[in-house]
Amino acid sequence: MLTLGKTRGLARLANNEGHFCMVALDQRPPLFEAIAAARKIDKSQVAFSDVITAKRLLVENLSPHCSSMLFDPNYAIPAAIDVLPADCGLIVTLEDHRTEETEGGRKTKSIADWSVEKIRRLGGDAVKVLVWYRPDASAEVIEHQKAYVRQIGDDCRRYDIPYVLELLVFPFLGQAGHTADYVESPTKLPELVIESVREFAKPEYGVDLLKLETPLAANSLPPRDGSEASKAAQREFDAVGKICSDAGIPWVLLSGGAASAKFELVLEYAYAAGAGGFLAGRTIWLNAIRSHFPDTAAVAKALSEEGVGVVDSLSKLTKEKAPRWRAPAPAFQSISKEGDLASSYAAA
């Protein structure tokens, strides 16, 4: 049974119909690259002020159309916390986008001087952590990643705030397609995704919502037309769905920068397997930044038309095909007199 704090936090992330229709704008390297491409400069030359400007435009134009948004503390919060609508939930990133890259895999760390406690104190509705994970990584890397996820879970329990865990498979150093950022591999193995979910759905990690990539590359998914190929693809999604269902953890899909039509197909498979929504970023807003920045009026126009159109289309599909998330009823059967709740509710 979820605690009251975690339950109310998750309810803030969903809309009134119980669907998670969420926009991610905590991305750092992908946004740096988009601004650099627009300005025709190297991404190392992107100014802090440009990132702030871009993130504010995203919040101003997209926040009225989603149930919640994912902010990072270094850019998005100082850029736009003042224009985030009161009815839009706030998820806050904890992990640093810089990882320790080794031959055996990647090690995640938190942003310097940042913590679950600070996220709770500033009014965040949930904590999000992205963990690069492969079950075939070195024993040292796997233990580091598990310990990191477990520690954040303990902190989220202590401060009674929902824990959103994002899992991403990645190529090892020296493998084809290796990059420090997330680019979906067209040849990724579904078992790597599925086994990662199986590990972190265990209760010891304290995860309350999983943000997952598609187990099969978006560009290779067949139409959901009842063919043998579509049935085989559905089985991979169903494997993820069963793990999450058995663990009692709701899950949503990340877009990975897929074209909107491709991402909608991903969602159709995922919703048939029990996913409750999306937490998407680049698919919604990347083109507006890359094509029009630093012309803020043109960026705003593209976001209000193209970006909002994508959000609305994804939300419509979600309403039609995704199961609703319902907050579990609080266990008040043992509350019989004044003071029982206060004395029984766990302290930090």
C-alpha positions as CSV (number, residue, x, y, z in Angstrom):
1,M,0.0,0.0,0.0
2,L,1.4,3.4,-1.0
3,T,1.7,6.0,1.7
4,L,-0.4,9.1,1.6
5,G,2.5,11.3,0.5
6,K,3.4,9.0,-2.4
7,T,-0.2,8.5,-3.4
8,R,-1.0,12.2,-3.5
9,G,2.2,12.9,-5.4
10,L,1.4,10.3,-8.1
11,A,-2.1,11.8,-8.3
12,R,-0.5,15.2,-9.0
13,L,1.3,13.6,-12.0
14,A,-1.8,12.2,-13.6
15,N,-4.8,14.1,-15.1
16,N,-8.3,14.0,-13.7
17,E,-9.0,10.9,-15.7
18,G,-6.1,9.0,-14.2
19,H,-3.8,9.1,-17.2
20,F,-0.1,10.2,-17.1
21,C,0.2,12.7,-20.0
22,M,3.6,14.2,-19.1
23,V,6.2,16.3,-20.9
24,A,9.9,16.0,-20.2
25,L,12.1,19.1,-20.4
26,D,14.9,18.1,-18.1
27,Q,17.0,17.1,-21.1
28,R,20.4,18.8,-21.1
29,P,22.8,17.5,-23.8
30,P,19.9,17.1,-26.4
31,L,18.8,20.7,-25.8
32,F,22.4,21.9,-26.0
33,E,22.8,20.2,-29.3
34,A,19.5,21.6,-30.7
35,I,20.5,25.1,-29.8
36,A,24.0,24.6,-31.2
37,A,22.5,23.3,-34.4
38,A,20.1,26.3,-34.6
39,R,22.9,28.8,-33.9
40,K,25.5,26.9,-36.0
41,I,27.9,26.7,-33.2
42,D,29.6,23.9,-31.2
43,K,27.5,22.7,-28.3
44,S,30.3,23.6,-25.9
45,Q,29.6,27.2,-26.9
46,V,25.9,27.2,-25.9
47,A,25.2,30.0,-23.4
48,F,23.4,29.4,-20.1
49,S,21.0,32.2,-21.0
50,D,20.0,30.4,-24.2
51,V,19.2,27.2,-22.4
52,I,17.1,29.2,-19.9
53,T,15.3,31.0,-22.7
54,A,14.5,27.8,-24.5
55,K,13.2,26.0,-21.4
56,R,11.0,28.9,-20.5
57,L,9.5,28.8,-23.9
58,L,8.7,25.1,-23.5
59,V,6.9,25.6,-20.2
60,E,5.0,28.7,-21.4
61,N,3.6,26.9,-24.4
62,L,3.3,23.3,-23.4
63,S,2.4,23.2,-19.7
64,P,-1.3,24.0,-20.1
65,H,-1.7,20.9,-22.3
66,C,-0.1,18.2,-20.1
67,S,-0.8,16.7,-16.6
68,S,2.8,17.2,-15.3
69,M,6.3,18.3,-16.4
70,L,9.8,17.1,-15.7
71,F,12.2,19.8,-14.7
72,D,15.9,19.8,-13.9
73,P,17.2,22.0,-11.1
74,N,20.1,23.7,-13.0
75,Y,18.1,25.1,-15.9
76,A,14.4,24.4,-15.9
77,I,13.5,25.4,-12.4
78,P,15.3,28.9,-12.5
79,A,14.0,29.4,-16.0
80,A,10.3,28.7,-15.5
81,I,9.1,27.5,-12.1
82,D,7.2,30.8,-11.9
83,V,5.1,30.1,-15.0
84,L,4.3,26.4,-14.3
85,P,0.5,26.3,-13.7
86,A,-0.7,25.3,-10.3
87,D,-2.6,22.3,-11.7
88,C,0.4,20.9,-13.5
89,G,2.4,18.4,-11.5
90,L,6.2,18.9,-11.0
91,I,8.7,16.0,-11.3
92,V,12.3,17.0,-10.6
93,T,15.4,15.3,-11.8
94,L,18.1,14.1,-9.4
95,E,20.7,12.5,-11.6
96,D,23.6,14.3,-13.3
97,H,23.7,14.0,-17.1
98,R,27.4,13.3,-16.8
99,T,28.1,9.7,-16.0
100,E,31.3,7.8,-15.3
101,E,31.9,5.7,-18.4
102,T,33.9,2.5,-18.0
103,E,34.5,-0.5,-20.2
104,G,32.1,-2.4,-18.0
105,G,29.3,0.1,-18.3
106,R,28.0,3.5,-16.9
107,K,27.8,4.7,-13.3
108,T,25.1,7.2,-12.4
109,K,25.6,10.0,-9.9
110,S,23.4,12.8,-8.5
111,I,23.7,16.4,-9.5
112,A,26.1,18.2,-7.2
113,D,24.5,19.7,-4.1
114,W,21.2,18.2,-5.0
115,S,19.1,15.7,-3.1
116,V,15.6,14.1,-2.5
117,E,15.2,16.3,0.5
118,K,15.8,19.5,-1.5
119,I,13.3,18.3,-4.1
120,R,10.7,17.7,-1.4
121,R,11.4,21.1,0.2
122,L,11.0,23.1,-3.0
123,G,7.5,21.5,-3.5
124,G,8.3,18.8,-6.1
125,D,5.6,16.2,-6.5
126,A,8.0,13.4,-7.5
127,V,11.7,12.6,-7.8
128,K,13.0,11.2,-11.1
129,V,16.2,9.3,-11.7
130,L,17.6,8.1,-15.0
131,V,19.7,5.0,-14.6
132,W,21.7,3.6,-17.5
133,Y,21.5,-0.2,-17.0
134,R,22.5,-3.4,-18.7
135,P,22.1,-6.8,-17.0
136,D,25.3,-7.8,-18.9
137,A,27.4,-4.9,-17.5
138,S,30.4,-5.7,-15.2
139,A,29.7,-6.8,-11.7
140,E,31.2,-3.6,-10.3
141,V,28.9,-1.4,-12.4
142,I,25.8,-3.4,-11.7
143,E,26.4,-3.2,-8.0
144,H,27.0,0.5,-8.1
145,Q,23.8,1.1,-10.1
146,K,21.7,-1.1,-7.8
147,A,23.1,0.6,-4.7
148,Y,22.4,4.0,-6.2
149,V,18.8,3.2,-7.1
150,R,18.3,1.6,-3.7
151,Q,19.6,4.6,-1.8
152,I,17.3,7.0,-3.6
153,G,14.4,4.7,-2.9
154,D,15.3,4.8,0.8
155,D,15.4,8.6,0.6
156,C,12.1,8.8,-1.2
157,R,10.5,6.6,1.5
158,R,12.0,8.9,4.2
159,Y,10.6,12.0,2.6
160,D,7.4,10.4,1.5
161,I,7.7,11.4,-2.2
162,P,7.1,9.3,-5.3
163,Y,10.1,7.8,-7.0
164,V,10.1,7.8,-10.8
165,L,12.8,5.5,-12.2
166,E,13.8,5.8,-15.9
167,L,15.8,2.8,-17.3
168,L,17.9,3.0,-20.5
169,V,19.9,0.4,-22.2
170,F,23.1,1.7,-23.8
171,P,26.0,0.5,-26.1
172,F,29.3,-0.3,-24.3
173,L,32.4,1.7,-25.1
174,G,33.7,0.6,-28.4
175,Q,30.4,-0.8,-29.7
176,A,28.7,0.6,-32.8
177,G,26.4,3.5,-32.0
178,H,28.1,4.3,-28.7
179,T,27.2,7.8,-27.5
180,A,27.1,9.5,-24.1
181,D,23.5,10.6,-24.9
182,Y,20.5,8.4,-25.5
183,V,20.0,7.3,-29.1
184,E,17.8,4.3,-29.6
185,S,19.7,1.4,-31.0
186,P,17.9,-0.3,-33.9
187,T,19.4,-3.6,-32.9
188,K,18.8,-3.5,-29.2
189,L,17.8,-6.8,-27.5
190,P,14.4,-6.8,-25.9
191,E,15.6,-9.1,-23.1
192,L,18.0,-6.3,-21.9
193,V,15.0,-4.0,-21.4
194,I,12.8,-6.7,-19.9
195,E,15.4,-8.0,-17.5
196,S,16.3,-4.5,-16.4
197,V,12.6,-3.9,-15.5
198,R,12.4,-7.2,-13.7
199,E,15.3,-6.2,-11.5
200,F,14.1,-2.7,-10.5
201,A,10.5,-3.7,-10.0
202,K,11.6,-5.5,-6.9
203,P,10.3,-3.9,-3.7
204,E,13.7,-3.3,-2.2
205,Y,14.2,-0.4,-4.6
206,G,11.1,1.5,-3.6
207,V,10.1,2.6,-7.2
208,D,6.6,4.0,-7.6
209,L,6.5,4.8,-11.3
210,L,8.6,3.4,-14.1
211,K,9.6,5.4,-17.2
212,L,10.6,2.9,-19.8
213,E,11.9,2.6,-23.3
214,T,10.2,0.4,-25.9
215,P,11.6,-3.1,-25.7
216,L,11.8,-3.1,-29.6
217,A,13.1,-0.3,-31.7
218,A,10.3,2.1,-32.6
219,N,11.3,2.2,-36.3
220,S,11.1,-1.6,-36.6
221,L,7.7,-2.1,-35.0
222,P,5.1,-3.6,-37.3
223,P,1.6,-2.3,-37.4
224,R,-0.7,-3.7,-34.8
225,D,-2.7,-5.6,-37.4
226,G,-3.0,-9.1,-35.9
227,S,-0.1,-10.4,-38.0
228,E,2.4,-12.9,-36.6
229,A,5.0,-10.1,-36.5
230,S,2.7,-7.9,-34.5
231,K,1.8,-10.7,-32.1
232,A,5.5,-11.4,-31.5
233,A,6.1,-7.7,-30.8
234,Q,3.2,-7.6,-28.5
235,R,4.6,-10.4,-26.4
236,E,7.7,-8.4,-25.7
237,F,5.5,-5.5,-24.4
238,D,3.3,-7.9,-22.5
239,A,6.4,-9.3,-20.7
240,V,7.1,-5.7,-19.4
241,G,3.5,-5.2,-18.5
242,K,3.3,-8.4,-16.5
243,I,6.4,-7.6,-14.5
244,C,4.9,-4.1,-13.6
245,S,1.4,-5.5,-12.9
246,D,2.8,-8.2,-10.6
247,A,4.8,-5.6,-8.8
248,G,1.9,-3.1,-8.6
249,I,4.0,-0.4,-10.3
250,P,2.4,1.8,-13.0
251,W,4.5,2.5,-16.0
252,V,4.8,5.0,-18.8
253,L,6.7,5.2,-22.1
254,L,9.5,7.6,-23.0
255,S,9.6,8.8,-26.6
256,G,13.4,8.6,-27.2
257,G,13.0,11.3,-29.9
258,A,11.0,9.0,-32.1
259,A,8.8,10.6,-34.8
260,S,5.3,11.2,-33.4
261,A,3.6,8.6,-35.6
262,K,6.2,6.0,-34.6
263,F,5.8,6.9,-30.9
264,E,2.0,6.5,-31.2
265,L,2.5,3.0,-32.5
266,V,4.8,2.3,-29.5
267,L,2.1,3.5,-27.2
268,E,-0.6,1.3,-28.9
269,Y,1.5,-1.7,-28.1
270,A,2.3,-0.4,-24.6
271,Y,-1.3,0.4,-23.7
272,A,-2.4,-3.0,-24.8
273,A,0.1,-4.3,-22.2
274,G,-1.1,-2.0,-19.4
275,A,1.0,1.2,-19.6
276,G,-0.7,4.2,-18.2
277,G,0.7,7.1,-20.3
278,F,3.8,8.8,-21.5
279,L,6.6,11.0,-20.4
280,A,7.9,12.4,-23.6
281,G,10.3,15.2,-24.6
282,R,12.1,15.5,-27.8
283,T,9.3,14.0,-29.9
284,I,7.2,17.0,-28.8
285,W,9.6,20.0,-28.8
286,L,12.9,19.3,-30.4
287,N,12.0,20.4,-33.9
288,A,10.7,23.8,-32.7
289,I,14.1,24.6,-31.0
290,R,16.3,23.2,-33.7
291,S,14.4,24.9,-36.6
292,H,13.7,28.3,-35.1
293,F,15.9,29.2,-32.1
294,P,16.9,32.0,-31.2
295,D,13.8,33.6,-32.8
296,T,11.6,33.2,-29.7
297,A,8.4,34.2,-31.5
298,A,8.9,31.6,-34.1
299,V,9.8,29.0,-31.5
300,A,6.7,29.9,-29.5
301,K,4.5,29.6,-32.7
302,A,6.0,26.2,-33.6
303,L,5.5,24.9,-30.0
304,S,1.9,26.2,-29.8
305,E,1.0,24.6,-33.1
306,E,3.2,21.6,-33.8
307,G,4.3,20.8,-30.2
308,V,0.8,21.2,-28.7
309,G,-0.6,19.2,-31.6
310,V,1.7,16.3,-30.7
311,V,0.8,16.5,-27.0
312,D,-2.9,16.6,-27.8
313,S,-2.7,13.7,-30.2
314,L,-0.7,11.6,-27.7
315,S,-3.2,12.5,-24.9
316,K,-6.2,11.6,-27.1
317,L,-4.7,8.2,-27.8
318,T,-3.9,7.7,-24.1
319,K,-7.5,8.5,-23.2
320,E,-8.9,6.1,-25.7
321,K,-6.5,3.1,-25.1
322,A,-4.6,3.4,-21.8
323,P,-5.9,1.9,-18.6
324,R,-6.7,4.5,-15.9
325,W,-4.5,4.8,-12.8
326,R,-6.5,4.9,-9.6
327,A,-5.1,6.0,-6.3
328,P,-5.4,3.2,-3.7
329,A,-7.8,3.9,-0.9
330,P,-6.0,4.9,2.3
331,A,-6.0,2.3,5.0
332,F,-7.9,4.2,7.7
333,Q,-9.6,1.1,9.2
334,S,-7.5,1.3,12.3
335,I,-8.2,5.1,12.9
336,S,-10.8,5.2,15.6
337,K,-10.1,8.3,17.7
338,E,-8.5,11.7,17.5
339,G,-4.8,11.5,17.3
340,D,-4.5,8.0,15.8
341,L,-3.4,9.2,12.4
342,A,-0.8,11.7,13.7
343,S,0.7,9.1,16.1
344,S,0.8,6.3,13.5
345,Y,2.0,8.2,10.5
346,A,5.7,7.5,9.9
347,A,8.1,10.3,10.7
348,A,11.1,11.2,8.4
